[in-house]
Structures are given as structure tokens and as C-alpha cells.
Amino acid sequence: MHPEYDDQVSGLNRIEGQIKGIKRMIENRRYCVDILTQLKAAKAALHKVEQEVLKKHMQHCLKHAVETQNETEIQEKIDELMLLLSKRI
């Protein structure tokens, strides 16, 4: 069973609004620095959601694997996180 992420929906809705606002700024040929400022704000908000999902994953999924004492499942969870954290996107 996967954890619920309902508490992240409001953050994602806010980010969606930011992205739409940035698109309008670009369409209206707004000043570059203003656009970049909004892009950085959206990126920071997305990072915050990412951190909360990661935290919940560790508190729920990784913790569950450790509690089962199944070495294979524990190693799978560790490998998943290491792969994810090593990706440069």
C-alpha cells in the first residue's frame, strides 16, 4: 500500500498557476528578469513538493521494508533511492 499524497495537491495546484502565469508573461513579452524570478519560484515550489514526497516515501515505504526485516526488500528500497538521487535532471 502506497502512502497518500493528498497534502501535496494544493502545492501542485499553486505551481500549476505559477506556470500558467509564466506562460502569460512570456506571451506578453515581459522583462526577462521578471520571468526568471518566477521560474525560480516555481522551481523552488516544485522542489518543496519533491522533498515532501521523498520524506513520506522514507517514512512509509522504506520504514515498512525495514520493519519486515526482508533484506531483499530493504535493499530494493535503498537501490531505488540511490538511483533516484544520483539522476541529474
Backbone torsions as a table, in degrees:
resi	resn	phi	psi	omega
1	MET	NA	130.4	-179.9
2	HIS	-90.9	150.1	178.9
3	PRO	-69.4	161.7	176.6
4	GLU	-87.1	144.5	179.0
5	TYR	-121.4	25.7	-177.4
6	ASP	-55.8	-33.6	-178.7
7	ASP	-68.2	-11.2	179.0
8	GLN	-93.2	-11.2	-177.1
9	VAL	-62.5	-42.1	-179.5
10	SER	-63.1	-38.6	176.6
11	GLY	-64.1	-41.2	178.5
12	LEU	-67.6	-36.1	175.6
13	ASN	-63.5	-40.6	177.8
14	ARG	-63.5	-42.4	178.2
15	ILE	-63.7	-41.5	177.5
16	GLU	-58.0	-42.8	177.1
17	GLY	-64.2	-39.9	177.4
18	GLN	-61.6	-43.8	-178.6
19	ILE	-63.8	-42.1	177.3
20	LYS	-62.6	-39.6	177.3
21	GLY	-64.2	-39.7	178.1
22	ILE	-64.9	-41.1	178.2
23	LYS	-59.9	-43.8	177.9
24	ARG	-63.6	-38.9	178.6
25	MET	-59.9	-43.3	-179.9
26	ILE	-67.1	-43.3	178.8
27	GLU	-62.5	-33.8	-180.0
28	ASN	-89.6	6.8	176.4
29	ARG	55.7	47.7	178.4
30	ARG	-70.9	167.0	-177.5
31	TYR	-60.5	135.6	-174.6
32	CYS	-54.0	-45.1	-176.9
33	VAL	-65.7	-34.7	176.5
34	ASP	-64.7	-41.5	177.9
35	ILE	-64.4	-46.2	-179.6
36	LEU	-61.9	-37.8	178.1
37	THR	-61.6	-43.9	179.5
38	GLN	-68.9	-36.3	176.3
39	LEU	-62.2	-42.9	178.9
40	LYS	-64.5	-39.0	178.9
41	ALA	-64.2	-42.9	178.5
42	ALA	-64.7	-41.1	178.9
43	LYS	-63.1	-41.8	179.0
44	ALA	-65.1	-40.2	179.1
45	ALA	-65.4	-40.7	178.0
46	LEU	-65.4	-38.5	177.8
47	HIS	-62.5	-39.5	179.0
48	LYS	-62.7	-44.1	177.7
49	VAL	-62.6	-43.8	178.9
50	GLU	-57.4	-44.4	-179.3
51	GLN	-64.4	-38.4	179.1
52	GLU	-68.0	-39.7	177.5
53	VAL	-66.1	-41.8	177.5
54	LEU	-62.0	-44.4	179.2
55	LYS	-59.5	-46.8	-179.2
56	LYS	-65.1	-37.5	177.6
57	HIS	-60.3	-45.3	-179.3
58	MET	-68.0	-39.7	-179.1
59	GLN	-70.4	-26.8	-176.3
60	HIS	-106.5	-64.1	-171.9
61	CYS	-71.3	-48.3	-179.7
62	LEU	-67.5	-42.1	178.3
63	LYS	-60.5	-42.1	178.8
64	HIS	-61.3	-42.7	179.9
65	ALA	-61.9	-41.5	179.8
66	VAL	-66.2	-41.3	-179.3
67	GLU	-64.6	-30.1	178.4
68	THR	-73.9	-18.2	-177.4
69	GLN	59.3	25.0	176.5
70	ASN	-88.7	105.9	-174.9
71	GLU	-58.7	-36.2	179.3
72	THR	-65.2	-45.9	-180.0
73	GLU	-65.7	-40.9	177.7
74	ILE	-60.1	-47.3	-178.5
75	GLN	-64.8	-36.7	177.0
76	GLU	-60.8	-44.5	179.9
77	LYS	-65.1	-41.5	178.0
78	ILE	-64.2	-45.3	179.8
79	ASP	-62.3	-40.8	177.1
80	GLU	-58.0	-48.1	-178.6
81	LEU	-65.8	-41.8	179.9
82	MET	-63.3	-42.1	178.3
83	LEU	-63.4	-46.1	-180.0
84	LEU	-61.0	-47.5	-176.6
85	LEU	-70.7	-21.4	-179.2
86	SER	-85.5	-11.5	-179.8
87	LYS	-73.7	135.2	176.1
88	ARG	-106.7	108.7	-179.1
89	ILE	-118.9	NA	NA
